[in-house]
């Protein structure tokens, strides 16, 4: 069994992405697109056919899946990091052969170094699960995601194929997972499958206390499964959420940001688990790291990307996660959290500004190389960069401190 730096676990989908009319959109918040997983393949194909018939000739396609896209970003940033994946890739259906634009599926997955637990379906696979999961992605006027419907496809076989491999080859998935440095998990078509995967991950963590685990639960799990999700959030080290998913977990209460952080910390932190747990809140205007153990919120700001520069934001959050993980694991820079956040933001922006899907990871590789050469020498930041990151990370504290001094000064003379 070969050593692996990062293992991704999740669905593999074939994404059709369409610019759409306002009926599909929620322009008030680019993170408000609805995510529906487990939709029947027939309904997704009907929706794609309808969108194709309305003259959407500029649609694009990609082999996607949240965890898979994060791994692709990691590979683009640091090819020395070895990668593995646990999931099922189906075949291209006749529908995909008629309408798809990149159908060499095995070639698309060739960047994964270790494919011991990456399964491919064959002609003997039942027709209902033979083909790759399909996604219909609607983009709003600003090219941000307005909604996505995802079919089950081959992804529905993941637990069955894991059990079959364990029985036939006398191997255990837990052993494979436990020898990694990092595991990144995204949602699956069925929540009960996700629960079984998490049982493997928890056992792997018990065997390897140095293993770090991150989770991107997605919109549907945070909306409909929050009570069941809670116990698994206690088991992971990093959780990636966009603003909508963050609000889903705190029940969309109209609270000040600091009270939201306190509430989510109290609800999802396990007082018996003293390991560091961090939530990463993804947003186009800023990214926040919430450290639950010592109660401090580290906020890192970056320039927001104007909507007119966005070509497609589908998978931008996944690229951010990949950039962040690569930043923490790569030998190219010190693993201080503000720096990996910068790398994550860079990867997300490279995805959103890329004109074609084929250029996304070339752009991430180019931009990350420039970033590392310009800002770091021998993996270390210069003094100017340290000061900049310190002020960016502590801006909330500094503003509050200065405000308190001003108020105290005014009260002194009243």
N, C-alpha and C positions, 0 to 999 in steps of 0.2 A: 504494500500500500504506500503510494507516494505521498510525501508531505505536501500540504496545501496551505497557502497563506489565507485565502478568503474563499469561503463556500457560500454560494447563493442558493436559496431555496424558494421556489415559487412557480408561477404559471409561465408558460411560453405561449404567446399569442401572435396572430398575424393581424396587425393593425391597419385599417383603412381610415385615412384622415381626410375629412372634407370641410372646406370653408362653407358655412351654412347661413341661412337667413336668421333673423332675430328670434324667430319662434323657438329655436333650439338653445338660445343663449341666456345668460344672466350677466349682463355687462356691468352691473354695479359692483361685482366682486369677481375677479378672475379665478378665484379658488372655489367658486360656488357651483362648478359643473357637477352634475349628478353622475355617480358611478354605480352601474348596475351589473353585478356579476352573477353568473349562473343563468343567463337568459338563453332560451333555446336557440340552437343554430339556425333553424328556419326563420325565426323572427329577425335575427341579426342579418342574415342574407337578404331578407325582404327589405330591410331598412337600407342596406348598402345598395341594393338594386334600385330602390326609389331615389336615393341620392344621385346615383349614376344617371338615372333617366331625366333628372332636372338640369342636366348640362354641367355637372361638376367635373369637368375634364381636367381640372388642375389638382385633383386629389393625389395624395401620396400614400405610400405603404411602407411598413417596416416590420421586422420581426421584433416583437416587444415582450412586455411583461416587466413589472416594476423591478424585481430583483435582477433580472437578466440585463436590463439597461444600466443598472448601477455597476454591474460587473464590467460591462463594456467601457464605461467611463474610467474605472480603475485601470483596466488594461491600457487605455489610451494614455493615461498619465504615467504609469510605471509598469513597463512590460516585464520587469524582474519579479513582480509579485505573481505567484502561481495561483491559479483559479480553479475551482471546482463548482459543479452545479448539480442540484438534486431537482429533477423535474422531468416532464414528458414532452417530447416534441412529436407532434403528429405529422402526417403527410399533407401535402398540398391537395386540396379537393379539386374537382373539375371546375367549381366556381372560382377558386383561387387561380387556377391555370388560365381561365378566361380573363380575369380582371386584375390579377396580381402583377406587381412590377419588379419584385425581386424574390425569386422562388427557389434559389439554391440554399435550402434550409441548413443542410449540414455544413456548408461553407460559412454561413452566417454564424454558426456556433463553433467554428474551428478555433477561435481564440481561447476557448476553455481548455486549459492544459490537462485537467483530470476529468474524464467523462465516465468514471466507474459507475456513478449513480445517475447518469443522464440517460434516459430511456428514449428509444425511437420506436414508433409503431410500425407494424408490418401488414402484409396482406391478410394474415390470419387474425388480425385484431378486428373485433366486431365493428361494423360500419359506423354505428353511432358514436364510437370513440376513436375511430381510426385517424380522423383528420385534425389538423392543428386548430387550437382554439381561435376563434375569430372575434375581432373587436371593431365596432363602428364608432368612430370618434368624430364628434361634431365640433368644429371650431367656430367661435363667434367672430364678429367683425374685426376685432383687434388681434385675431389669430391666437387667442387663448382658448383653452378647452372649455366648451360649453356643456359637454356631457359625453358619456361613453357607455355602451352596452357590450358586454363580453359573454360569449358562449362558452360552454364547458369544453367540448371537444376532447382531445386526448388528455387534457389536464385532469379529467375525472378519474384517470387510472392510477394516479401517483401512489396511493397507499397499496393498492393491489400489486403493482409492479415491485414496490419495495419489499413487500412480504414474500413475493415469489422469488426474488433474488436472494433474500436471506435464507429461504428454505432450500433452494436449488444449489447455491454455492457455499452454504454454511458460513456466511459472513454476516456482520451486523452493521447497520447504518450508524449506530451509536459510536462504534469504533472509528469509522471514517470521519464523523463529525468531530470527535474529541481530539484528533491530531491537528486540527486547524488552529490558526491564530484568531480568526474572526469568522462569524456566521452572520449573514444578512438575510432576513426572511421578509417576504411580502405575502399579502393575502392570497388564499386559494379559492377555487370556485365554491367549495363547501366548507363551512366553518368546522364541521366535525373532522375534516381532513387536516385542517390547520391545527386543531387540538392534538391530533395524533402526532403530527410533525413536532409540535412543541414538547411532547413527552420525550421524543428522541433527543431534542436539543437540551432539555433539562438534565437528562441522564449524561449527556456528553459533558455538560458543565460540571457535573459532580465528579467526573473522571479527570477533567482538566481544569483546575481552578484559574488558570491564566487565560482561558478562552473567553473572548468578548463576543457578545451577541447584540445585534441591532435588529429592530423591527420597524417595518413600514406597514401599519395595519390597514390604511386606506379608508375611504369615505364610508363604505357600507358597513364594515366592522365597527367603526367608531360610532356610527349612527344607530345600528340595530343590535349590536352584540356587546355594548360597552360593559355590562355587568359580568358577562362571561369572559370578556377580554381582560378584565382587571387583574386576575390572578397571574396571567401570562405577562402582563406589563411589569409585574413585580419580579419576574425572573430574568428580564433582559437588562442590558446595560445602557443602551441608547434606543430612543424611540423617535422616529422621524414623522412629523405631522405638518400638514399645511394649516393655515389659519382656520379653515372650515372644520377640519378634523379635530383640531384643538378645541374649538367651540362645541363640537359634538360631544366631546368627553366631559365638558363642564356644563352641559345642558344649555348652551347658548345664553347663559345668564348675563345680563347687562351689568357687569362688574368692572371696576377699575382693573387695569392689567395686573397690578401687584396682587390684588385679592384673587384673581383668576389663578395666578401661579401658586399662591398659598393653598387654594382649594384643590387644585390638581395634584399638588405635592402631598397633601394630607390624604387624599383619596387613593392614590396609586402607589405611594411609597410603603414598603414593608418595613416596620420598625425593627424587625428581627434580622433584616438583611442589611448589613453595614457596608456592602459594596457600593461604590459610586454609581449613581443612576442619573442619566442626563436625558432630558427631552430637548430635541432640536426642532424649533418651530420655524418652518420655512415660509418665507414671504418675499415678494418682489421688492419691498422697500427696506426690510431688515431681516436678519436672522437672529434668533435668541437661543442661548444655551441655558437651560434651567437645571441647576445642580440641586438635587433633592436632599442630599445629605447635610450639607452645611447651610442650606436655605438661601444661598446667594444666587441671583440671576445675572448671568454674564450676557450683555447685549452687544452684539457686533453689528455696526451699521455699514451699509455699502450704498453706492449710488443706485437708485432704482432705474430700471430699463424702460425708456419711453415706449408706449404701445406701438408707435409707428416703426420701431426697430425690430419688433417681434415678428418672426416668420411662422413660428409654430412652437408652442410651449409644452406640447405633449412629451412627457418624459423628462421635463426640466428638473423636477424634484428628485427623480431617480438619478439623474446625472449629478445633482448636488450631493446626494447621499454617497455616490461613488467617489466623487472628489474628496469629500470629507473623510471617508474611510481610508482612501489612498494616502491622504495627508497624515493620518495618524499612524499608518503602518510603514510608509516609505522611508527608506534610509536617506532620501534626498533632502529632508528637512527635519528639524526638531519637532517632536510631537506635542507642540503647545497648541491648545485648541483654537485660538484665534487664527493661526496660520492655516490649519486644515479647513476652517470655515471659508477663508479667502479662496482656497483651491476649489471648494465646493461651489461657491458663488461663480467663480470663473467657468467651471464646467457647465453650470446651469445656463449662464449667459451665452456660452458658445453654442449650446443646443438651441436656444431660442432664436439666435440670430443666423443660424445656418440655413441657407436657401434650400439645399437638398439633404435628404437623409444620409446619402453616401458621404457627405462632407462633415457631418456632425463630429465624428470621433477624430477625424483629421484635424479639425479646428480645436478640439479639446487638447489633443496632443501638442499642437503648435503653441497654443496659449499657455498651457501649463509649463512647457519648456521655457518660454519667454519669462514667465512669472518667477520660476525658480532661479534662472540665471540673473535676472535683474535684482531680485530682492534678497537673495540668500547667497552666502559664500560658505562652502563646506558645511552646509546644513544649518548655518546660524544667521539670524537676522542682525542687521547693523543697529546701532543705537537709535538712529532716527526712526527705523521701522518699529523697534520695541516701544518707543514713546508713542508713536501713532496708534499702535494696537492697544496700548494701555488706555489712552484717552477714549478710543472708540469703545472698548469693552466696559469702561466705567463711567460713561457719559451720564447715565441716569443718577448714579451716586454723586458725581461732581455737581450736577445741576441742583440736586436736592441740598447738598452741603452749602453751596454758595447762596441759594435761596434762604436757607436757615440763618446764615450769617447776616444777610441783609435785613431779614425780619427782626432778628435780635438787636441789630443796630438801631432800627427804627423804634422799636419798643423801648429802648433805653432812654429815648428823648421824649416819649409821650407822657 
